């Protein structure tokens, strides 16, 4: 057998409120003699029904009916009339509450629509039913016509619902509102309202009661709906008391109770409802402004989020991604914060902060919210100061975390949490992509480093420096190469080469050609042309090696003689005493394109001359003629001083390339050629003499290239 649960606390509260309102109407307002100008219990019962579940309504209605009968009997009202009034005062809130639940299930009396429904259903429809039953009871017991009792009964109950239920049902609007008045301030304002009402109702000859309306309007504008409805209840009670004691502008109508009650009811309704409507209008405007501000802030966040997304899409490295989030992402939500990226070893976080204090390494087991979120793979929230940390996870792996710090302890709400997760969801795949890219780049860099030559510190008759810059700076690989090495017979061999392309395929072909040339140069051969002929045959077995250009030279420090051959490669530049000339002999086609044996050239090198050999990426530009590039190279080289090739190499690269974006790989070698003191120099081969840098010489170098 199910035990019946009685809501005693609710019933005691309803009984106390109903009894207090009813006794006030009988004793203080003298409604037993003048009629119910303001029947407060009507608002008590309706409020109780609206604020509770339907299953509790029978308890509330029975309690109200019993209290009504008891008080009516104590006031000398007969049993038939008492039960009739009990029926009226229970049917009335039942109708009103049912209609309100039907048309405004989420009642908010701070909105125009819900206030309109409340007035129609709670203030007019419900009290009309109660007034009809009550006036019929009066007609049955005392004899007056039904219409004579309907309007006073209806008006008194409707005014009770307007003031009491209005104050009770709007009280919760101030809960959680940051600018709501404190309990102390609220009490002071309500006491002031009672004082103002009593003061303006005191005169009889001078109609000052209407000054209550400006006070209520000020409260409406300044403090909103909840306080103005409470003040309206205070005004209604105080105005009734003052009228009963013979004060106020309607005291001359004391001999006409109906007229006096009607005037007072009209005044209370106009004052309370007017201030209430003003407060609702102010609240609606503020709500509209708040919605606009939120929408504008949301639009700004979306635009900023789009910028962050674009920044993450173009950021290639983990450092660049962290910089985008520090610069543009954290500020979307928080006053400050930090970005942590888990290092490859998985034991540390690389942390950047919005304070711009540089990059620090933090152990992953650090107790900070940032490290904790990355370690636990879950969001972490701290309260002092307000901090939210979220992990950046993708494909089941945590790549880092974001930390947001707020100056306001209440700033972390559901919107902030959602946006923080969105940023983390954008960060994670970007870091995943960047990590793959960095691993690929590091592998390519290591591959390229393996291909670059290890040139001995001491070379026979020469000082050497080489420079290499790939066009694909992201992967640091390309098809250009250089080399310098001593030959078995004491001479110096050196080479520059350019495989078509600047990717991993070109680098692979370059590496095989590079190794093959060293082997062929160290084998017995009859000069540079023979080495290139042999390399030509080797290139046929190397994918991607076709049309490779190669320049190879051999320098004999004893004789001071240079022998060289160019397989489609740009001519070397010889600089002696600030005079520059291109060596244009020994020309032939690129690898795999020569139909005849290759030729070579020979030239005697003046002591201390600088030889520059390069790939076409150094001098060729899409927006300029090759002659102009060759001229710039010769002009720069002819002005250089200093003995060490490294200074020449750096200066030429800086002045011809600088920070430009490259479209082709660049190789440059500089050799300071110094014949041996005991050397014997023979006359130069006329076919191999260095040509002065004239337009004809540049044209010859251009055609040869």
C-alpha positions as CSV (number, residue, x, y, z in Angstrom):
1,X,0.0,0.0,0.0
2,X,1.4,3.3,-1.1
3,X,1.9,5.8,1.7
4,X,0.3,9.2,1.1
5,X,3.0,12.0,1.1
6,X,1.6,15.3,2.4
7,X,3.5,18.5,1.5
8,X,3.2,20.0,4.9
9,X,5.6,22.9,4.4
10,X,3.9,24.0,1.2
11,X,0.5,23.8,2.8
12,X,1.5,25.7,5.9
13,X,3.0,28.4,3.7
14,X,-0.2,28.7,1.6
15,X,-2.4,28.7,4.7
16,X,-0.3,31.4,6.4
17,X,-0.2,33.5,3.3
18,X,-3.9,33.1,2.5
19,X,-4.9,33.8,6.1
20,X,-2.7,36.9,6.3
21,X,-4.1,38.3,3.1
22,X,-7.7,37.5,4.0
23,X,-7.5,39.0,7.5
24,X,-5.8,42.1,6.0
25,X,-8.7,42.5,3.6
26,X,-11.3,42.0,6.4
27,X,-9.7,43.9,9.2
28,X,-7.3,46.5,7.7
29,X,-9.3,47.2,4.5
30,X,-12.7,46.8,6.1
31,X,-13.8,44.7,3.1
32,X,-16.7,43.3,5.1
33,X,-18.4,46.7,5.0
34,X,-17.0,48.4,1.9
35,X,-16.3,45.4,-0.4
36,X,-13.1,43.7,-1.3
37,X,-11.2,46.7,-2.8
38,X,-8.0,44.5,-2.8
39,X,-8.4,40.8,-2.1
40,X,-4.8,39.7,-1.5
41,X,-5.5,35.9,-1.1
42,X,-6.4,35.7,-4.8
43,X,-2.8,36.3,-5.7
44,X,-1.5,33.9,-3.0
45,X,-3.4,30.9,-4.3
46,X,-2.6,31.6,-8.0
47,X,1.1,32.0,-7.2
48,X,1.2,28.7,-5.3
49,X,-0.4,26.8,-8.2
50,X,1.8,28.4,-10.9
51,X,5.0,27.6,-9.0
52,X,4.2,24.0,-8.1
53,X,3.5,20.7,-9.9
54,X,0.0,19.8,-10.9
55,X,-0.1,16.8,-8.6
56,X,0.1,19.3,-5.6
57,X,-2.8,21.5,-6.8
58,X,-5.5,19.6,-5.0
59,X,-3.7,20.0,-1.6
60,X,-3.3,23.8,-2.3
61,X,-6.9,24.3,-3.3
62,X,-8.3,22.3,-0.3
63,X,-6.1,24.3,2.0
64,X,-7.2,27.6,0.6
65,X,-10.9,26.5,0.8
66,X,-10.6,25.5,4.4
67,X,-8.8,28.7,5.4
68,X,-11.4,30.7,3.6
69,X,-14.3,29.0,5.4
70,X,-12.7,29.3,8.8
71,X,-12.0,33.1,8.4
72,X,-15.4,33.8,6.9
73,X,-17.1,32.1,9.8
74,X,-15.0,34.1,12.3
75,X,-16.2,37.3,10.5
76,X,-19.9,36.3,10.9
77,X,-20.5,35.0,7.5
78,X,-23.0,32.1,7.3
79,X,-21.9,28.6,6.3
80,X,-23.6,28.7,2.9
81,X,-22.0,31.9,1.9
82,X,-18.6,30.8,3.4
83,X,-18.6,27.6,1.3
84,X,-19.8,29.6,-1.8
85,X,-16.9,32.1,-1.3
86,X,-14.5,29.1,-0.8
87,X,-15.7,27.7,-4.2
88,X,-15.2,31.0,-5.9
89,X,-11.7,31.5,-4.4
90,X,-10.6,28.0,-5.5
91,X,-12.2,27.9,-9.0
92,X,-10.7,31.3,-9.7
93,X,-6.9,30.4,-9.3
94,X,-7.5,27.0,-10.9
95,X,-8.9,28.5,-14.1
96,X,-6.1,31.2,-14.1
97,X,-3.3,28.7,-13.5
98,X,-4.6,26.2,-16.0
99,X,-4.8,28.9,-18.7
100,X,-1.3,30.2,-17.8
101,X,0.2,26.6,-18.0
102,X,-1.5,26.2,-21.4
103,X,-0.4,29.5,-23.1
104,X,2.8,30.3,-21.2
105,X,4.4,27.1,-19.8
106,X,7.7,29.0,-19.1
107,X,6.1,32.1,-17.7
108,X,8.5,35.1,-17.6
109,X,6.7,38.3,-16.5
110,X,9.7,40.3,-17.7
111,X,8.5,39.8,-21.3
112,X,5.7,41.6,-23.0
113,X,4.0,38.5,-24.4
114,X,4.0,36.6,-21.1
115,X,2.8,39.7,-19.3
116,X,-0.1,40.0,-21.7
117,X,-1.0,36.3,-21.1
118,X,-0.8,36.8,-17.4
119,X,-3.1,39.8,-17.5
120,X,-5.7,38.0,-19.7
121,X,-5.6,34.7,-18.0
122,X,-4.6,35.4,-14.4
123,X,-5.9,38.9,-13.8
124,X,-9.1,38.9,-16.0
125,X,-10.3,35.4,-16.8
126,X,-9.7,33.7,-13.5
127,X,-11.1,36.5,-11.3
128,X,-14.1,36.8,-13.6
129,X,-15.0,33.1,-12.8
130,X,-14.4,33.8,-9.1
131,X,-16.4,37.0,-9.3
132,X,-19.3,35.3,-11.1
133,X,-19.5,32.5,-8.4
134,X,-19.0,35.0,-5.6
135,X,-21.7,37.4,-6.9
136,X,-24.1,34.5,-7.4
137,X,-23.4,33.5,-3.7
138,X,-24.1,37.0,-2.5
139,X,-27.3,37.0,-4.6
140,X,-28.4,33.7,-3.1
141,X,-27.7,34.7,0.4
142,X,-28.4,38.5,0.5
143,X,-30.5,39.1,-2.5
144,X,-28.7,41.9,-4.5
145,X,-28.5,41.4,-8.3
146,X,-25.7,39.3,-9.7
147,X,-24.3,42.2,-11.7
148,X,-24.2,44.5,-8.6
149,X,-21.7,42.1,-6.9
150,X,-19.8,40.9,-10.0
151,X,-17.8,44.0,-10.8
152,X,-16.5,44.7,-7.2
153,X,-15.7,41.0,-6.6
154,X,-14.0,40.8,-10.0
155,X,-12.0,44.0,-9.6
156,X,-10.9,43.2,-6.0
157,X,-9.7,39.7,-6.9
158,X,-8.0,40.9,-10.1
159,X,-6.2,43.6,-8.3
160,X,-5.0,41.0,-5.7
161,X,-3.7,38.8,-8.5
162,X,-2.0,41.7,-10.2
163,X,-0.1,42.9,-7.1
164,X,0.5,39.8,-5.0
165,X,1.0,37.2,-7.8
166,X,2.9,39.8,-9.8
167,X,5.3,40.3,-6.9
168,X,5.7,36.6,-6.1
169,X,6.2,35.5,-9.8
170,X,8.7,38.2,-10.7
171,X,10.8,37.8,-7.6
172,X,12.8,35.1,-9.2
173,X,13.8,37.3,-12.1
174,X,16.4,39.0,-9.8
175,X,18.1,35.7,-8.8
176,X,21.5,35.7,-10.3
177,X,21.2,39.1,-11.9
178,X,24.5,40.9,-11.1
179,X,22.9,44.4,-10.9
180,X,20.0,43.3,-8.7
181,X,19.6,45.3,-5.5
182,X,20.8,43.7,-2.3
183,X,18.3,42.5,0.3
184,X,19.2,45.5,2.5
185,X,18.8,48.0,-0.4
186,X,15.6,46.3,-1.5
187,X,14.1,46.7,2.0
188,X,15.1,50.4,2.1
189,X,13.5,51.0,-1.3
190,X,10.2,49.3,-0.3
191,X,10.1,51.2,3.0
192,X,10.7,54.4,1.1
193,X,7.8,53.4,-1.3
194,X,5.5,53.0,1.7
195,X,6.7,56.3,3.1
196,X,6.2,58.1,-0.2
197,X,2.7,56.6,-0.7
198,X,1.6,57.6,2.9
199,X,3.0,61.1,2.4
200,X,1.3,61.9,-0.8
201,X,-2.0,60.3,0.4
202,X,-2.0,62.3,3.6
203,X,-3.4,65.6,2.2
204,X,-7.1,65.6,1.5
205,X,-7.6,69.0,-0.2
206,X,-4.6,68.8,-2.5
207,X,-4.6,65.7,-4.8
208,X,-1.0,64.5,-4.4
209,X,-1.6,60.8,-4.6
210,X,-0.6,60.8,-8.3
211,X,3.0,61.6,-7.3
212,X,3.3,57.9,-6.4
213,X,3.4,57.1,-10.2
214,X,6.7,59.0,-10.9
215,X,8.3,57.2,-8.0
216,X,7.2,53.8,-9.4
217,X,8.4,54.8,-12.8
218,X,11.8,55.7,-11.4
219,X,12.0,52.3,-9.7
220,X,11.0,50.6,-13.0
221,X,13.8,52.3,-15.0
222,X,16.4,52.0,-12.3
223,X,15.8,48.6,-10.8
224,X,13.6,46.6,-13.2
225,X,10.5,44.4,-13.1
226,X,11.0,42.4,-9.8
227,X,11.4,45.4,-7.6
228,X,8.7,47.5,-9.2
229,X,6.1,44.7,-8.7
230,X,7.1,44.4,-5.1
231,X,6.8,48.2,-4.8
232,X,3.4,48.0,-6.5
233,X,2.2,45.7,-3.8
234,X,3.4,48.1,-1.1
235,X,1.6,51.0,-2.8
236,X,-1.6,49.0,-3.1
237,X,-1.6,48.0,0.6
238,X,-0.5,51.5,1.8
239,X,-3.1,53.3,-0.4
240,X,-5.9,51.1,0.9
241,X,-4.9,51.7,4.5
242,X,-4.7,55.5,4.0
243,X,-8.1,55.5,2.3
244,X,-9.7,53.5,5.1
245,X,-8.4,56.0,7.7
246,X,-9.9,58.8,5.7
247,X,-6.9,60.3,3.9
248,X,-6.2,60.7,0.3
249,X,-8.0,62.4,-2.7
250,X,-11.0,60.0,-2.5
251,X,-11.8,60.5,1.1
252,X,-14.7,62.9,0.2
253,X,-16.3,59.9,-1.5
254,X,-16.5,58.0,1.8
255,X,-20.2,58.2,1.8
256,X,-20.2,56.4,-1.6
257,X,-18.2,53.3,-0.9
258,X,-18.6,51.9,-4.5
259,X,-17.3,55.1,-6.1
260,X,-14.5,55.4,-3.5
261,X,-13.4,51.7,-4.1
262,X,-13.6,52.1,-7.9
263,X,-11.5,55.2,-7.9
264,X,-8.9,53.6,-5.6
265,X,-8.8,50.4,-7.7
266,X,-8.4,52.3,-10.9
267,X,-5.5,54.3,-9.4
268,X,-3.7,51.2,-8.1
269,X,-4.2,49.4,-11.4
270,X,-2.9,52.3,-13.5
271,X,0.0,53.0,-11.2
272,X,1.2,49.4,-10.8
273,X,0.5,48.3,-14.4
274,X,2.0,51.4,-15.9
275,X,5.2,51.1,-14.0
276,X,5.3,47.3,-14.7
277,X,4.9,47.9,-18.5
278,X,7.7,50.5,-18.4
279,X,10.0,48.1,-16.6
280,X,9.2,45.4,-19.1
281,X,9.9,47.7,-22.0
282,X,13.2,48.7,-20.4
283,X,14.1,45.0,-19.8
284,X,13.1,44.1,-23.4
285,X,15.3,46.9,-24.8
286,X,18.2,45.8,-22.6
287,X,17.7,42.2,-23.6
288,X,17.7,43.2,-27.2
289,X,20.9,45.2,-26.7
290,X,22.4,42.3,-24.8
291,X,21.5,39.9,-27.7
292,X,23.0,42.3,-30.2
293,X,26.2,42.6,-28.1
294,X,26.4,38.8,-27.8
295,X,25.7,38.4,-31.6
296,X,28.3,41.0,-32.4
297,X,30.8,39.4,-30.0
298,X,30.0,36.0,-31.6
299,X,30.5,37.5,-35.1
300,X,33.8,38.9,-34.0
301,X,34.8,35.6,-32.5
302,X,33.9,33.8,-35.7
303,X,35.9,36.2,-37.8
304,X,38.8,35.9,-35.4
305,X,38.4,32.1,-35.4
306,X,38.5,32.2,-39.2
307,X,41.8,34.1,-39.0
308,X,43.2,31.6,-36.5
309,X,42.1,28.8,-38.8
310,X,43.8,30.4,-41.7
311,X,46.9,31.0,-39.7
312,X,47.0,27.4,-38.6
313,X,46.4,26.2,-42.1
314,X,49.5,28.1,-43.3
315,X,51.7,27.4,-40.3
316,X,54.2,24.7,-41.3
317,X,56.0,24.0,-38.0
318,X,54.9,23.3,-34.4
319,X,56.6,26.6,-33.3
320,X,54.6,28.5,-36.0
321,X,51.3,26.9,-34.8
322,X,52.0,27.7,-31.2
323,X,52.8,31.3,-32.2
324,X,49.5,31.7,-34.1
325,X,47.5,30.4,-31.0
326,X,49.5,32.7,-28.6
327,X,49.1,35.7,-30.8
328,X,45.4,35.3,-32.0
329,X,43.8,32.2,-30.3
330,X,44.1,32.8,-26.6
331,X,42.8,36.3,-26.8
332,X,39.5,35.2,-28.3
333,X,38.4,33.9,-24.9
334,X,40.8,34.9,-22.1
335,X,42.8,37.7,-20.6
336,X,46.0,35.7,-20.8
337,X,47.2,32.1,-21.3
338,X,49.7,29.8,-22.8
339,X,50.2,27.1,-25.4
340,X,52.1,23.9,-24.7
341,X,53.4,21.5,-27.3
342,X,54.5,18.0,-26.2
343,X,58.1,17.4,-27.3
344,X,59.0,14.3,-29.4
345,X,60.3,12.4,-26.3
346,X,56.9,12.8,-24.6
347,X,58.3,14.0,-21.3
348,X,58.2,17.8,-21.7
349,X,56.0,20.6,-22.9
350,X,57.4,23.4,-25.0
351,X,55.4,26.4,-23.6
352,X,54.8,29.8,-25.0
353,X,52.8,32.4,-23.1
354,X,50.8,35.5,-24.2
355,X,53.1,37.5,-21.9
356,X,55.8,37.0,-24.6
357,X,58.4,35.7,-22.1
358,X,59.9,33.4,-24.7
359,X,59.9,29.6,-24.9
360,X,60.3,27.4,-21.8
361,X,60.4,23.7,-21.3
362,X,58.1,22.3,-18.6
363,X,58.1,18.7,-17.4
364,X,54.9,16.8,-18.3
365,X,54.5,15.9,-14.7
366,X,54.4,19.5,-13.6
367,X,51.3,20.3,-11.4
368,X,50.2,23.3,-13.5
369,X,46.8,23.1,-15.3
370,X,48.5,23.1,-18.7
371,X,50.7,20.1,-18.0
372,X,48.0,18.3,-16.1
373,X,45.5,18.6,-19.1
374,X,48.2,17.3,-21.5
375,X,49.1,14.5,-19.1
376,X,45.6,13.4,-18.2
377,X,44.2,14.0,-21.7
378,X,41.2,15.8,-20.1
379,X,40.1,19.4,-19.4
380,X,41.3,20.9,-16.1
381,X,39.7,23.8,-14.3
382,X,41.2,25.9,-11.5
383,X,39.4,28.6,-9.4
384,X,42.1,31.0,-8.1
385,X,42.8,32.5,-10.5
386,X,40.1,31.3,-12.9
387,X,41.9,29.0,-15.3
388,X,40.8,26.5,-17.9
389,X,43.2,24.1,-19.6
390,X,42.1,21.8,-22.5
391,X,44.1,19.1,-24.2
392,X,44.7,19.1,-28.0
393,X,44.0,15.6,-29.1
394,X,43.7,14.0,-32.6
395,X,43.7,10.4,-33.7
396,X,43.8,9.3,-30.1
397,X,47.0,11.2,-29.4
398,X,47.5,14.3,-27.3
399,X,49.9,16.7,-29.0
400,X,49.7,19.5,-26.5
401,X,47.3,21.7,-24.5
402,X,45.9,25.2,-24.3
403,X,45.6,27.2,-21.0
404,X,43.2,30.1,-20.6
405,X,43.4,32.5,-17.6
406,X,40.7,35.0,-16.7
407,X,40.6,38.0,-14.5
408,X,36.9,37.4,-13.7
409,X,36.3,34.3,-11.5
410,X,32.9,33.9,-13.2
411,X,34.1,34.2,-16.8
412,X,34.2,30.4,-17.5
413,X,30.8,29.5,-18.8
414,X,29.5,26.9,-21.3
415,X,30.3,29.2,-24.3
416,X,33.9,29.6,-23.2
417,X,34.3,25.9,-22.6
418,X,32.9,25.1,-26.1
419,X,35.1,27.7,-27.8
420,X,38.2,26.4,-25.9
421,X,37.4,22.9,-27.1
422,X,37.0,24.2,-30.7
423,X,40.5,25.9,-30.5
424,X,42.0,22.7,-29.2
425,X,40.3,20.7,-31.9
426,X,41.9,23.0,-34.5
427,X,45.3,22.9,-32.8
428,X,45.6,19.1,-32.6
429,X,45.4,18.2,-36.3
430,X,47.6,21.2,-37.2
431,X,50.2,20.0,-34.7
432,X,49.9,16.4,-36.1
433,X,50.5,17.7,-39.6
434,X,53.3,19.9,-38.5
435,X,55.0,17.1,-36.7
436,X,54.8,14.8,-39.8
437,X,56.2,17.7,-41.8
438,X,59.1,18.3,-39.4
439,X,60.0,14.6,-39.4
440,X,60.0,14.6,-43.2
441,X,62.0,17.8,-43.3
442,X,64.5,16.5,-40.8
443,X,64.9,13.3,-42.8
444,X,65.3,15.3,-46.0
445,X,67.8,17.5,-44.3
446,X,69.8,14.6,-43.1
447,X,69.7,13.1,-46.6
448,X,71.0,16.4,-48.1
449,X,73.7,16.6,-45.5
450,X,74.8,13.2,-46.4
451,X,75.1,14.3,-50.0
452,X,77.1,17.4,-49.3
453,X,80.8,16.8,-49.6
454,X,83.3,16.6,-46.8
455,X,86.1,18.7,-48.2
456,X,89.6,18.2,-46.6
457,X,91.0,21.1,-44.7
458,X,94.1,21.1,-46.9
459,X,93.9,20.9,-50.6
460,X,96.9,20.9,-53.0
461,X,97.5,24.5,-54.1
462,X,94.1,25.9,-53.2
463,X,91.9,27.3,-50.4
464,X,88.2,26.3,-50.8
465,X,84.8,27.4,-49.7
466,X,81.4,26.1,-51.0
467,X,77.8,27.3,-50.5
468,X,74.5,25.5,-51.2
469,X,70.9,26.8,-51.0
470,X,68.0,24.7,-52.1
471,X,65.0,26.2,-53.8
472,X,62.7,24.0,-51.7
473,X,63.6,25.6,-48.4
474,X,60.9,23.7,-46.6
475,X,62.6,20.3,-47.2
476,X,66.2,21.5,-47.6
477,X,66.8,19.2,-50.6
478,X,67.8,19.8,-54.2
479,X,69.7,18.5,-57.2
480,X,72.7,20.8,-57.2
481,X,76.0,19.7,-55.7
482,X,79.7,20.6,-55.5
483,X,82.9,18.8,-54.5
484,X,86.6,19.3,-54.1
485,X,89.2,16.5,-53.5
486,X,92.9,15.7,-54.0
487,X,93.7,13.4,-56.8
488,X,96.1,10.5,-56.5
489,X,98.9,12.2,-58.5
490,X,98.8,15.3,-56.2
491,X,96.6,17.5,-58.4
492,X,93.2,19.0,-57.2
493,X,89.9,17.9,-58.6
494,X,86.7,19.9,-58.2
495,X,83.2,19.9,-59.6
496,X,79.8,21.5,-59.7
497,X,76.6,19.9,-60.9
498,X,73.0,20.5,-61.5
499,X,70.4,17.7,-61.8
500,X,67.1,18.8,-63.4
501,X,64.6,19.5,-60.6
502,X,64.8,20.3,-56.9
503,X,63.1,17.5,-55.0
504,X,63.9,14.2,-53.4
505,X,64.1,12.5,-56.8
506,X,66.6,15.1,-58.0
507,X,68.6,14.7,-54.8
508,X,68.8,11.0,-55.2
509,X,70.1,11.3,-58.7
510,X,72.5,14.0,-57.6
511,X,73.9,11.7,-54.9
512,X,74.6,8.9,-57.2
513,X,76.2,11.1,-59.8
514,X,78.3,12.8,-57.2
515,X,79.7,9.5,-55.9
516,X,80.3,8.3,-59.4
517,X,82.2,11.4,-60.4
518,X,84.6,11.0,-57.4
519,X,85.2,7.4,-58.3
520,X,85.9,8.2,-62.0
521,X,88.1,11.1,-61.1
522,X,90.2,8.9,-58.8
523,X,90.6,6.3,-61.5
524,X,93.3,6.6,-64.2
525,X,92.0,9.0,-66.9
526,X,93.2,11.4,-69.6
527,X,91.8,14.7,-68.3
528,X,88.4,16.2,-67.3
529,X,86.8,15.5,-70.7
530,X,87.5,11.8,-70.2
531,X,85.9,11.9,-66.7
532,X,82.7,13.5,-68.1
533,X,82.6,11.0,-71.0
534,X,82.7,8.1,-68.4
535,X,80.1,10.0,-66.3
536,X,77.9,10.3,-69.4
537,X,77.8,6.5,-69.7
538,X,77.1,6.1,-65.9
539,X,74.2,8.6,-66.1
540,X,72.3,6.3,-68.4
541,X,71.8,3.9,-65.5
542,X,70.6,6.5,-63.0
543,X,66.9,7.5,-63.1
544,X,66.5,11.3,-63.4
545,X,70.1,11.9,-64.3
546,X,69.4,12.9,-68.0
547,X,70.3,16.5,-69.0
548,X,72.3,17.0,-65.9
549,X,74.9,19.8,-66.3
550,X,78.3,19.2,-64.8
551,X,81.5,21.3,-64.6
552,X,84.7,19.5,-63.7
553,X,88.2,20.9,-63.4
554,X,91.7,19.7,-62.3
555,X,94.3,22.0,-61.1
556,X,98.0,21.3,-61.0
557,X,99.7,23.4,-58.4
558,X,103.2,22.5,-59.7
559,X,102.5,23.9,-63.2
560,X,99.8,26.4,-62.2
561,X,97.7,25.0,-65.0
562,X,93.9,24.4,-64.9
563,X,92.2,21.8,-67.1
564,X,88.4,21.9,-67.2
565,X,85.4,20.8,-69.1
566,X,81.7,21.9,-69.0
567,X,78.9,19.5,-69.9
568,X,76.3,22.2,-70.4
569,X,77.2,23.9,-67.2
570,X,77.8,27.7,-66.9
571,X,81.3,28.9,-67.4
572,X,83.6,29.4,-64.4
573,X,84.7,33.0,-63.6
574,X,88.4,33.7,-62.9
575,X,89.2,36.9,-61.0
576,X,92.8,38.2,-60.9
577,X,93.7,41.6,-59.4
578,X,90.1,42.8,-59.6
579,X,89.8,41.8,-63.2
580,X,87.1,39.2,-63.9
581,X,86.7,37.0,-67.0
582,X,84.7,33.9,-67.9
583,X,86.5,30.7,-69.0
584,X,84.4,29.7,-72.0
585,X,86.4,26.8,-73.4
586,X,85.7,23.1,-73.0
587,X,82.0,23.3,-73.9
588,X,79.8,20.3,-74.6
589,X,76.2,19.2,-74.2
590,X,74.6,18.0,-70.8
591,X,74.8,14.4,-69.8
592,X,73.0,11.9,-72.0
593,X,72.8,14.5,-74.8
594,X,76.3,14.5,-76.3
595,X,76.8,12.7,-79.6
596,X,80.6,13.3,-79.8
597,X,83.5,13.0,-77.4
598,X,83.6,15.9,-75.0
599,X,86.2,18.7,-75.2
600,X,88.2,20.4,-72.5
601,X,90.2,23.6,-72.1
602,X,93.5,24.5,-70.4
603,X,94.5,27.8,-68.8
604,X,97.5,28.9,-66.7
605,X,96.3,30.5,-63.5
606,X,98.1,33.7,-62.3
607,X,99.2,33.3,-58.6
608,X,96.5,34.2,-56.1
609,X,93.6,34.2,-58.6
610,X,90.1,33.4,-57.3
611,X,88.0,30.9,-59.4
612,X,84.2,31.0,-58.9
613,X,82.1,28.2,-60.3
614,X,78.3,28.1,-59.8
615,X,75.0,26.8,-60.9
616,X,72.6,28.8,-63.1
617,X,70.3,29.5,-60.1
618,X,72.9,32.1,-59.0
619,X,72.6,34.3,-62.1
620,X,69.3,33.3,-63.8
621,X,66.1,35.3,-63.1
622,X,62.7,34.9,-64.6
623,X,62.3,38.7,-65.0
624,X,65.8,39.5,-66.4
625,X,68.1,38.4,-69.2
626,X,70.9,35.9,-68.3
627,X,73.5,38.4,-69.6
628,X,72.4,40.7,-66.8
629,X,72.9,38.0,-64.2
630,X,76.4,37.1,-65.5
631,X,77.3,40.8,-65.5
632,X,76.2,41.3,-61.9
633,X,78.3,38.3,-60.9
634,X,81.4,39.6,-62.6
635,X,80.8,43.1,-61.3
636,X,80.4,41.9,-57.7
637,X,83.4,39.5,-57.9
638,X,85.7,42.2,-59.4
639,X,85.1,44.5,-56.4
640,X,85.8,41.9,-53.7
641,X,88.9,41.9,-51.6
642,X,90.3,39.4,-49.1
643,X,92.2,36.3,-49.4
644,X,89.9,33.7,-48.0
645,X,87.3,32.1,-50.3
646,X,84.7,31.9,-47.5
647,X,84.4,35.7,-47.4
648,X,84.0,35.7,-51.2
649,X,81.4,33.0,-51.1
650,X,79.3,34.8,-48.5
651,X,79.6,38.1,-50.2
652,X,78.6,36.9,-53.6
653,X,75.6,34.9,-52.2
654,X,74.4,37.9,-50.2
655,X,74.6,40.4,-53.0
656,X,73.2,38.2,-55.8
657,X,70.6,36.4,-53.7
658,X,70.1,38.0,-50.3
659,X,66.7,37.1,-48.9
660,X,65.1,36.5,-52.3
661,X,62.8,33.5,-52.9
662,X,64.6,31.0,-55.0
663,X,63.1,29.2,-58.0
664,X,66.1,27.0,-58.5
665,X,68.8,25.5,-56.4
666,X,72.1,27.5,-56.0
667,X,75.6,26.2,-55.7
668,X,78.7,28.3,-55.6
669,X,82.3,27.3,-55.0
670,X,85.3,29.7,-54.6
671,X,88.9,28.5,-54.9
672,X,92.0,30.6,-54.2
673,X,94.5,28.9,-56.6
674,X,98.1,29.3,-55.7
675,X,100.8,27.6,-57.8
676,X,103.6,25.8,-55.9
677,X,106.8,28.1,-55.6
678,X,108.9,25.5,-57.5
679,X,106.3,25.2,-60.2
680,X,107.0,25.7,-63.9
681,X,104.4,27.5,-66.0
682,X,103.9,27.0,-69.6
683,X,102.2,29.3,-72.1
684,X,98.4,29.2,-72.0
685,X,96.4,27.4,-74.6
686,X,94.8,30.2,-76.7
687,X,91.6,28.2,-76.7
688,X,91.4,28.3,-73.0
689,X,92.4,31.9,-72.1
690,X,90.2,33.8,-69.7
691,X,88.0,36.3,-71.6
692,X,87.6,39.8,-70.3
693,X,84.0,40.6,-69.2
694,X,82.7,42.4,-72.3
695,X,79.3,42.0,-73.9
696,X,80.8,39.6,-76.4
697,X,82.3,37.5,-73.6
698,X,79.0,37.4,-71.7
699,X,77.2,36.3,-74.9
700,X,79.7,33.5,-75.4
701,X,79.1,32.3,-71.8
702,X,75.4,32.6,-72.4
703,X,75.5,30.5,-75.6
704,X,77.7,28.0,-73.9
705,X,75.3,27.7,-71.0
